[in-house]
Amino acid sequence: MAPSSPLTTTPEQLRLDLQITVEREVDGVGMGVLSDGTPFLNLRGLARMCGVDHTMIIRITNDWLEVPLKPREQKIRELVRAQGADDSIAFIAINRNGTIHHTVPAAVCMAILEYYAFEARSESDTASKSYRTLARKGFNDFIYAQVGYNPTGAANVAWQQFHDRVSLSYHTVPAGYFSIFKEIADLFVTMIRGGANLGKDFIPDISVGMAWAKHWKDEHLDIVYGDRIRYNHNYPNYFPQSASNPQPAYCYPDDALGEFRKWVRDEYVKNRMPRYLEDKVRSGQLAAPAAVAALDAFAAPKALS
């Protein structure tokens, strides 16, 4: 396959009024948030979530405005419009320290993922898994949670604490494993948005982690998926728990991620989380609507009709 030509940028795609507020690579996926609150994936991050080489995404964006449109780009642009979004640009170009960064907004990311998941013929199920994850959690909340971004833009202690925890933990889990904290990050976002006062006494990942560890041992899941291992989890220095940093926490093989998510939906959310959140509502650390929203965030999505 011939190498892709360099990505071209039109004046309409270049935004001089925007900056990249936060940008990180999480599990090999480049993502971030622009100064107007727009979450994005970069080209390589989107390609990784689609399970394709990044040159394929470059081809799509380069052919986005061709006349007449090729069938692939025509279909993807239709999927963008179906979301009620503007399909006139494939990416937003940001000048950062003299280098152009190509950021792909939510509607275009979801349309390209949907194309590779359900329209393109591929032996890989990477795109369909990524699409379902983002459809369930919501693209905005997923990105905000992964990078620790406060979408309200207002000073908030809970958001700052969450951001500080993400900053200390997002890169410490060994490749091939997942951590409880990172996997339930969207739960933090949902609760903080609902007014939860997260902090040293309200750390949901400990509750989830203890229950999952018991399930892991009781069901002998190490025989199925391999051994869990420890990694260093650190708390911000203003948390009392930081006195014993680094905290030895367990992370689990990626192969067990599907089992973990099913357990969260079918066991933890139904039978354990309500009691945990009830205690937090009674103690005044969590508003009742936020507790309901947190449960809804992990509820199984309804099948499409």
Buried (B, 14 or more C-beta within 10 A) or exposed (E): EEEBEEBEBEEEBEBEEBEBBBBBBBBEBBBBBBBEBBBBBBBBBBBBBBBBBBBBBBBBBBBBBEEEBEEBBEBBBEBBEEBEBEBEBBBBBBBEEEEEBBBBBBBBBBBBBBBBBEBBEBEEEBBBBBBBBBBBBBBBBBBBBBBBBBBEEEEBEBBBBBBBBBBBBBEBBEEEBBBBBBBBBBBBBBBBBBBBBBBEEBBBBEBBBEBBBEBBEEEEBBEEBBEBEEBEBBBBEEBEBBEEBBBEBBBBBBEBBEBBBEBBBEBBBEEBBBEBBEEBBEEEBBBEEBBBBBBEBBEEEEEEE
